Amino acid sequence: MKRIKSRRQMAAGIIALVLALLCFAVLFAGYQARFLAAGVLALAWSAVSFSLAFSQKGAAEEIAAQADERDIYLAMKSGHTALRILTYTLWGGCLGSLVLYGGLKLPVLLHAAITLCAVQVLLFFITLGANLYWEKRG
């Protein structure tokens, strides 16, 4: 019996298999071709995920074996830059929506501003949690 190398891929395989079974159940309850296509795609996704879950090495081990210090630094720098760009884009969209709501009084702009602000707060908590996690285990 093979040992599971990637728990994430195993979980993705199980979720995709459940989705495929649900699609096929809906397909047999009332025929619609889109559920057949969705079920086949979910089944293929499940097969790929299961095969990756039992591969020889996990993705982290394969990347670590080929990366040097410069690659790690560039990946870290690009990740921080992407996070900074996303943060500025979210805040700009939020403030822009609020300014436009103030001028145009369209409720959809207020909803967009609230959504973008909520995403920004969620991003902050996710970043904070990841930072605390890696400080203790890194």
C-alpha positions in Angstrom: 0.0 0.0 0.0 1.4 3.4 -1.0 1.8 6.1 1.6 0.1 9.5 1.0 2.7 12.1 0.1 0.4 15.1 -0.3 -2.6 15.5 2.0 -3.8 18.6 0.1 -4.0 16.6 -3.2 -5.7 13.7 -1.4 -8.3 16.2 0.0 -8.8 17.7 -3.4 -9.3 14.2 -4.9 -11.9 13.4 -2.3 -13.8 16.7 -2.9 -13.6 16.2 -6.7 -14.9 12.6 -6.4 -17.8 13.8 -4.2 -18.6 16.5 -6.7 -18.5 14.0 -9.6 -20.9 11.7 -7.7 -23.2 14.6 -7.1 -23.2 15.6 -10.7 -23.9 12.0 -11.8 -26.7 11.8 -9.3 -28.3 15.0 -10.6 -27.8 13.7 -14.2 -29.7 10.5 -13.5 -32.5 12.4 -11.6 -33.2 14.7 -14.5 -31.1 14.5 -17.7 -29.1 17.7 -18.5 -25.9 17.5 -20.6 -24.1 20.0 -18.5 -24.1 17.7 -15.5 -22.5 15.0 -17.6 -19.7 17.3 -18.7 -19.2 18.6 -15.1 -19.2 15.0 -13.7 -16.6 13.8 -16.3 -14.4 16.9 -15.6 -14.7 16.4 -11.8 -13.9 12.7 -12.2 -10.8 13.5 -14.2 -9.7 16.1 -11.7 -10.2 13.5 -8.9 -8.0 11.0 -10.8 -5.2 13.5 -11.3 -5.4 14.6 -7.6 -5.3 11.0 -6.4 -2.3 10.2 -8.6 -0.5 13.3 -7.3 -1.3 12.4 -3.7 0.7 9.2 -4.0 3.6 10.5 -6.1 7.2 9.8 -5.1 7.8 13.3 -3.8 5.5 16.1 -2.7 5.5 19.4 -4.5 7.4 21.1 -1.8 10.2 18.5 -1.8 10.5 18.7 -5.6 10.8 22.5 -5.6 13.2 22.5 -2.6 15.5 20.1 -4.4 15.9 22.3 -7.4 15.8 25.8 -5.8 18.9 27.7 -4.7 19.1 30.9 -2.5 18.5 33.3 -5.4 15.4 31.4 -6.6 14.0 31.4 -3.1 14.7 35.2 -2.7 13.1 36.0 -6.0 10.0 34.0 -5.2 9.7 35.7 -1.8 10.3 39.2 -3.4 7.7 38.5 -6.2 5.2 37.3 -3.6 5.6 40.4 -1.5 5.3 42.6 -4.6 2.1 40.8 -5.8 0.6 41.1 -2.3 1.4 44.8 -2.2 -0.1 45.4 -5.6 -3.3 43.5 -4.6 -3.6 45.5 -1.4 -3.2 48.9 -3.2 -5.7 47.7 -5.9 -8.3 46.7 -3.3 -8.0 49.9 -1.3 -8.1 52.0 -4.5 -11.2 50.2 -5.7 -12.8 50.6 -2.3 -12.1 54.3 -2.0 -13.0 54.9 -5.7 -16.3 53.1 -5.2 -17.0 55.2 -2.1 -16.2 58.5 -3.9 -18.4 57.5 -6.8 -21.2 56.4 -4.4 -21.0 59.9 -2.8 -21.5 61.5 -6.2 -23.9 59.2 -8.0 -25.8 57.6 -5.1 -25.9 54.2 -6.8 -26.4 51.4 -4.2 -24.3 49.0 -6.3 -21.2 51.2 -5.7 -21.7 51.0 -1.9 -22.0 47.2 -2.1 -18.8 47.1 -4.2 -17.0 49.2 -1.6 -18.1 47.0 1.3 -17.1 43.9 -0.6 -13.7 45.2 -1.5 -13.1 46.4 2.1 -14.2 43.0 3.5 -11.7 41.2 1.1 -9.0 43.6 2.3 -9.7 42.8 5.9 -9.8 39.1 5.1 -6.5 39.4 3.3 -5.0 41.1 6.3 -6.1 38.3 8.7 -4.8 35.6 6.3 -1.5 37.3 6.0 -1.2 37.8 9.8 -2.1 34.1 10.4 0.5 32.9 7.8 3.1 35.2 9.3 2.5 33.9 12.9 2.5 30.3 11.6 5.8 30.6 9.8 7.4 32.6 12.7 6.8 29.6 15.0 7.6 26.8 12.5 10.2 28.5 10.2 
